[in-house]
Amino acid sequence: MATLKEVKSLPNRTFRKSSKYDTIIDRFIMSGVAIAEVTYPNTNFEYLSVQIKKRLRYYPSVVVNIRNGSVYLSRDPDDEDPPRADPDVK
């Protein structure tokens, strides 16, 4: 049988709870690619994008987008200067 005990407040969390979506974001960051399409087995693209967006508060340099029913991760363009096609053009 379950028991209940009154407490004055919730204890502070001492760790960041990890999720399976953190692994996806970590792999994207480590890959070094600028844009990547994300798929996850048996997961709707809308649900996948919402869950990834929730985790992005810990990854400010990553952006999630939905295009034509697919989920994409990209690097924040404001985070770093994109490489120029011609280094002589200023």
N, C-alpha and C positions, 0 to 999 in steps of 0.2 A: 504494500500500500504506500502511496506517495505521501510525503509530509511537507508541510509548509512552515517556513520560519520567517518571521518579520525581520526586515533589515531597513536601516535608515536610508541607504543609497546604494547604487550599484558600484561595485569595485571598479577601479580604473583598469583598462585593458593594458597589459604590459607588452603585447606583441601585436604585429599586424597580421591579421588572419589572411592566409594566402588562399587563392582560388585557382581553379584550372585555367582561368582566363589570364592570370598573371604569367603562366608558362607561355601562352601564345604571344603575349606582348614582349616578354623577355627574349623569346626566339627572334621576333622581328627586330628588336633593338640590336641583338648580337649579330644578326645577318648583315647589317650594313646597307641593305637595299633601301631605296627611297620610298617605294610603294609596293605593297604586297596584298594579294587577295587572300582572305581568310575563310576557311570552311571548317566546320566541325560536324562529325557524324551525327545524324538524327537530331539536328538543331536547326530551327527556323532562322533565316538570316536576320529577321527583325529582333528576335530574342537574343541572338548572338551579339548584335551591335549594341543593344541596351546593356547587356552584361559587361561587355568590354568597356563601354563608356563609363560605367560605374567604377571600374578599376583604374581608369585613366587619371584620376585625381592623384595617383601615386607616380604617374608617368607624364609629366607636363609637356614633354617634347613629342608626344605621339598623338595623332588625330585619327578618328575613325569616321569613315564615310560609307554611305550606301549608294550604289549606282546600279540600276537595272537588275535589282534582286540579288546583288552580291555585296559582301562586306569587304572593305579595303582599309588597311592601316597605312598611314603615311607619316612622314616626319613633319613637324610643324615648320612651315616656311619661315616663321619669325625666329625660330630657334637658331638657325645658322644661315649664312649666305649660300644660296645654291651655286654650284659651279657654273662658270660661264662657258658657252660653246667655243668662243674664240678669246684666248687670254689677252690679245692685243686690243680688244674692244673694251672701252671703259664706260 
